């Protein structure tokens, strides 16, 4: 029964797999200053919490100490058309600084705020800083793990050449690009 519940939870939040989260190589060197700025969600794996979201964009502002970003995430609800803006803090946690610990700004007590979807570790698998970035997140649940992949771009879409490069890179990173779905970008407005 517990296994079925965990499997169902994995379907709810993202891709589910047996075992703990695999170890993945992140970027060897990461330049937070180059990463800073506006990014758009171009592709992602299925994630129930974002099923009605479209026009998703991110704004990363590096704090003066260079160890964290103020993050604003804007989406548009595809059903109501209403905008949603979320804010949080992403702290660089690894020696190479390519792992972000994202916490949503919340007035909830610590235990509850840590359980909010999207709170957790995000691994920057790759970024060329000018075209696209690959983010990966994974959470273990006993015998299972669930992972989510996002492709962010400086524009809302990638050129055919950039997309071909990206898919080759994903195979090198041991990430199957067939899992990705195109993000919705109909009638988008800028949030930031």
C-alpha positions as CSV (number, residue, x, y, z in Angstrom):
1,X,0.0,0.0,0.0
2,X,2.8,2.4,0.9
3,X,4.6,1.6,-2.4
4,X,1.4,2.4,-4.4
5,X,1.0,5.7,-2.5
6,X,4.6,6.7,-3.1
7,X,4.3,5.7,-6.8
8,X,1.1,7.8,-7.1
9,X,2.9,10.7,-5.4
10,X,5.7,10.4,-7.9
11,X,3.2,10.6,-10.8
12,X,1.7,13.7,-9.1
13,X,4.9,15.6,-8.8
14,X,7.1,14.4,-11.7
15,X,9.0,11.4,-13.1
16,X,9.2,8.5,-10.7
17,X,11.8,5.8,-10.7
18,X,13.0,3.0,-8.4
19,X,15.8,3.7,-6.0
20,X,17.3,6.8,-4.6
21,X,18.2,9.9,-6.6
22,X,21.1,9.2,-8.9
23,X,24.3,11.2,-8.5
24,X,24.6,13.7,-11.4
25,X,27.5,15.8,-12.5
26,X,26.8,19.5,-12.3
27,X,28.8,22.3,-14.0
28,X,32.4,22.2,-13.0
29,X,32.6,26.0,-12.9
30,X,29.6,28.3,-12.5
31,X,29.6,32.1,-12.8
32,X,26.6,33.5,-10.8
33,X,27.1,36.9,-12.3
34,X,26.7,35.6,-15.9
35,X,23.7,33.5,-14.8
36,X,21.9,36.5,-13.3
37,X,18.9,38.0,-15.1
38,X,15.8,36.9,-17.0
39,X,15.2,33.3,-18.0
40,X,12.1,31.7,-19.6
41,X,10.9,28.1,-19.3
42,X,11.3,26.5,-22.7
43,X,10.8,22.8,-21.9
44,X,10.3,20.7,-18.8
45,X,9.3,17.2,-17.7
46,X,5.7,16.7,-16.6
47,X,5.0,18.2,-13.2
48,X,1.4,18.2,-11.9
49,X,1.9,21.4,-9.8
50,X,2.6,23.3,-13.1
51,X,-0.1,21.7,-15.2
52,X,-2.1,24.9,-15.7
53,X,0.9,27.3,-15.8
54,X,2.0,29.0,-18.9
55,X,4.3,31.9,-19.8
56,X,6.7,30.8,-17.0
57,X,9.6,33.2,-16.5
58,X,12.3,33.6,-13.9
59,X,14.3,36.6,-12.7
60,X,17.5,35.9,-10.8
61,X,19.1,38.8,-9.0
62,X,22.4,38.1,-7.4
63,X,22.8,39.5,-3.9
64,X,25.8,41.8,-3.2
65,X,27.7,39.0,-1.3
66,X,27.5,36.8,-4.4
67,X,26.3,33.7,-2.5
68,X,22.6,33.8,-3.2
69,X,19.9,35.0,-5.7
70,X,16.6,36.7,-5.1
71,X,14.3,34.7,-7.4
72,X,11.0,35.9,-8.8
73,X,8.9,33.4,-10.8
74,X,6.0,34.5,-12.9
75,X,3.4,32.3,-14.5
76,X,0.0,32.8,-16.1
77,X,-2.8,30.4,-15.3
78,X,-4.0,29.0,-18.7
79,X,-7.6,28.6,-17.4
80,X,-8.2,31.9,-15.7
81,X,-5.5,34.0,-17.5
82,X,-4.5,35.4,-14.1
83,X,-0.8,36.0,-13.4
84,X,0.9,34.4,-10.4
85,X,4.2,35.7,-9.0
86,X,6.3,33.8,-6.5
87,X,9.4,35.0,-4.7
88,X,12.1,33.1,-2.9
89,X,15.8,32.9,-2.2
90,X,18.3,30.5,-3.9
91,X,21.5,30.0,-2.0
92,X,24.6,28.6,-3.7
93,X,25.4,25.5,-1.7
94,X,28.2,23.6,-3.5
95,X,31.9,24.3,-3.8
96,X,31.4,24.7,-7.5
97,X,28.4,26.9,-6.8
98,X,26.3,25.0,-9.3
99,X,23.7,23.8,-6.8
100,X,21.0,26.1,-5.6
101,X,19.0,25.6,-2.4
102,X,15.7,27.4,-3.2
103,X,13.3,28.4,-0.4
104,X,10.0,30.1,-1.2
105,X,9.2,33.3,0.7
106,X,6.5,32.2,3.1
107,X,5.0,33.1,6.4
108,X,4.4,29.5,7.2
109,X,6.4,27.9,10.0
110,X,9.7,26.3,8.9
111,X,8.5,22.7,8.7
112,X,5.6,23.7,6.5
113,X,7.5,26.1,4.3
114,X,10.1,23.4,3.5
115,X,7.3,21.2,2.3
116,X,6.0,23.7,-0.3
117,X,6.4,22.4,-3.8
118,X,9.4,23.9,-5.6
119,X,11.4,24.3,-2.4
120,X,14.6,22.3,-2.4
121,X,17.9,21.7,-4.2
122,X,18.2,22.6,-7.9
123,X,21.3,21.3,-9.8
124,X,22.5,23.5,-12.6
125,X,23.6,20.7,-15.0
126,X,24.7,23.2,-17.7
127,X,24.4,26.8,-18.7
128,X,26.0,28.7,-21.6
129,X,24.6,31.8,-19.9
130,X,23.4,33.3,-23.2
131,X,21.0,30.7,-24.8
132,X,20.0,27.9,-22.4
133,X,20.3,26.4,-19.0
134,X,19.5,22.9,-17.8
135,X,18.1,22.5,-14.2
136,X,17.5,19.2,-12.5
137,X,15.9,18.4,-9.2
138,X,15.3,15.1,-7.5
139,X,13.7,13.9,-4.3
140,X,14.0,10.4,-2.7
141,X,10.9,8.8,-1.1
142,X,12.1,5.5,0.4
143,X,12.2,3.0,-2.5
144,X,11.5,5.6,-5.1
145,X,12.7,8.9,-6.3
146,X,11.1,11.6,-8.5
147,X,13.0,14.0,-10.7
148,X,12.1,17.1,-12.7
149,X,14.1,18.7,-15.5
150,X,13.7,22.3,-16.7
151,X,15.3,23.9,-19.8
152,X,15.4,27.6,-19.4
153,X,16.3,30.0,-22.2
154,X,17.1,33.7,-22.5
155,X,14.2,33.8,-25.1
156,X,10.9,31.9,-24.9
157,X,12.0,29.4,-27.6
158,X,15.3,28.0,-28.9
159,X,16.6,28.0,-32.4
160,X,16.7,24.6,-34.2
161,X,20.5,24.7,-33.8
162,X,20.4,25.4,-30.1
163,X,17.8,22.7,-29.6
164,X,19.9,20.1,-31.4
165,X,22.9,21.1,-29.3
166,X,20.8,20.9,-26.1
167,X,19.5,17.4,-26.9
168,X,23.0,16.1,-27.6
169,X,24.1,17.7,-24.3
170,X,21.2,16.0,-22.5
171,X,22.2,12.6,-23.8
172,X,25.8,13.3,-22.6
173,X,24.3,14.2,-19.1
174,X,22.4,10.9,-19.2
175,X,19.1,12.7,-19.4
176,X,16.5,11.5,-21.9
177,X,15.2,14.5,-23.8
178,X,12.1,12.4,-24.9
179,X,10.8,13.2,-21.4
180,X,10.6,16.9,-22.1
181,X,7.5,18.7,-23.1
182,X,7.3,22.2,-24.7
183,X,6.2,24.9,-22.4
184,X,3.1,26.9,-23.3
185,X,3.7,30.5,-24.4
186,X,0.4,31.8,-25.8
187,X,-0.4,35.5,-25.3
188,X,2.5,36.0,-22.8
189,X,3.3,39.3,-21.2
190,X,6.4,40.2,-19.3
191,X,6.2,39.9,-15.5
192,X,9.4,41.6,-14.6
